[in-house]
């Protein structure tokens, strides 16, 4: 992701962030703020590491050697 791509992605969300100032409930403000930044973070991460694959299977956690012997 280039600097310009990042700035464009952040600019797309600027109006949304400004609209948060109209909210009077802090809980709603915080919830929407977190949603906006998570959305931006997801976009930045996906562009930086690559396009997510179409494989719906999830990676399973690595076995750290702890085992339940029952």
C-alpha positions as CSV (number, residue, x, y, z in Angstrom):
1,X,0.0,0.0,0.0
2,X,1.4,3.3,-1.0
3,X,1.1,6.5,1.1
4,X,-1.4,7.9,-1.4
5,X,-3.6,4.7,-1.2
6,X,-3.6,5.0,2.6
7,X,-4.5,8.7,2.5
8,X,-7.3,7.9,0.1
9,X,-8.7,5.2,2.3
10,X,-8.6,7.5,5.4
11,X,-10.1,10.3,3.4
12,X,-13.1,8.1,2.5
13,X,-13.8,7.8,6.2
14,X,-13.3,11.4,7.2
15,X,-16.9,12.4,6.8
16,X,-18.0,9.5,8.9
17,X,-15.6,10.5,11.7
18,X,-16.9,14.1,11.6
19,X,-20.5,12.9,11.8
20,X,-19.7,11.2,15.1
21,X,-19.5,14.7,16.6
22,X,-23.3,14.9,16.3
23,X,-23.8,11.9,18.6
24,X,-24.6,12.8,22.2
25,X,-24.3,9.3,23.6
26,X,-20.7,8.4,24.3
27,X,-21.3,4.6,24.0
28,X,-22.7,5.2,20.4
29,X,-19.8,7.4,19.6
30,X,-17.2,4.9,20.8
31,X,-18.9,2.0,19.1
32,X,-19.0,3.8,15.7
33,X,-15.5,5.1,16.2
34,X,-14.2,1.6,16.7
35,X,-16.1,0.3,13.7
36,X,-14.7,2.9,11.4
37,X,-11.1,2.4,12.5
38,X,-11.4,-1.4,12.4
39,X,-12.7,-1.1,8.8
40,X,-9.8,1.1,7.9
41,X,-7.3,-1.2,9.6
42,X,-8.8,-4.2,7.8
43,X,-8.4,-2.5,4.4
44,X,-4.8,-1.4,5.2
45,X,-3.8,-4.9,6.4
46,X,-5.4,-6.6,3.4
47,X,-3.6,-4.3,1.0
48,X,-0.3,-4.7,2.8
49,X,-0.2,-8.5,3.0
50,X,-2.1,-9.3,-0.2
51,X,-5.6,-10.0,-1.4
52,X,-7.4,-12.5,0.9
53,X,-7.9,-15.9,-0.6
54,X,-11.2,-17.5,-1.5
55,X,-10.5,-20.5,0.6
56,X,-13.1,-20.5,3.4
57,X,-11.2,-23.0,5.5
58,X,-9.6,-21.5,8.5
59,X,-6.1,-22.1,9.7
60,X,-6.1,-24.3,12.8
61,X,-4.1,-23.3,15.8
62,X,-0.7,-24.9,16.2
63,X,-0.5,-27.7,18.8
64,X,1.9,-26.4,21.4
65,X,2.6,-29.8,22.9
66,X,-0.2,-29.7,25.5
67,X,-2.4,-32.7,25.1
68,X,-5.4,-34.1,26.9
69,X,-4.7,-37.8,27.2
70,X,-8.2,-39.2,27.9
